């Protein structure tokens, strides 16, 4: 006896238009990108990914003082942006 095949998932709201992919068509007026000063979690310690990337960029820019292990997320983001411009990675 053959197993019943599961039905394919259908869009639940077929009368709604399909959403655009924001990665494929970013909206420059979107508020997705906030100034680090406005981040709710900006005063939390920087993430491991930020620390690693900031360390790498500071070495590439020959600016070891740009990296400090006790930075918060907002300050780390600002330094990463600055070093990306300096190293041509923006």
N, C-alpha and C positions, 0 to 999 in steps of 0.2 A: 504494500500500500504506500503510495507516495505522500510525502508531507505537504501540507498546504503551504503555499508560498506567502510570505508576509506581504501585505499591501504596501505600496510605496507611500511615503509620507507626502501629504498634500499640504500646500500652504493653507493655513487656517483662515486667513483673511484674503481670499482671492480677489476681493473687490478693491483692496488697497494697492496703490502702485508699489512696485518693488523699490526699495531704498537704494540710493546710489552708494557706491563704495567710496568712502571718504579718503581712502589711501590712493585710489586711482584718480580722483578729482577733488583735491583738497580745496576747501573754501578759504580764501585768504582773509575773509571777514569773520571767520569762526573764532569763538573764544576758547577753543581747545588749548591754545598755547597761551599760557599766562606768564607774566613776569614773575621770576622767582620770589620777588618781594611779596607777591600776592598769594603764594602757596600756603594752604592751610597747614601742611606738614613741613614747611620750609625750615623750621627750626629743629627738626629731628636730625639725628646724625646721618651723614651721607651714607648711601647704600654701598654695598661691596662693589657693585659694578661701577659706580661713580668713583670710588677710591682707586680702583684698578686703572680706569681710563685716565683719571687725572694724573696718577703717578706716571703712566706711560707718556702722556702729553708733556708733562713737566720735564721729563728726561729728554724727549725729542726737541723741546724748545730750549734746552740747556738752562732751565729756570727751576732748580730744585726747591726754591722757596715757595713756588706756586702750590706745592703739595704740602698739606698738613693733615695728620691723621684725625684731628678733632674738629674738622669742618662740619657745618650743617649742610643739609641738602641744597638749600638756596645758594649758599656761598660756593659750594662745589660746582653747581651748575653754571654760575657766572664765570668761575675760573676756567671751566671746561670750554665754554663758549669763547672766551678770550684766547685761550691757548690754541683752539681749533683755528681761529683766524690767523694767529701768529705762525702756525705751522702749515697753513694752507690746506687744512682738512675740513674746511667749512663747506 
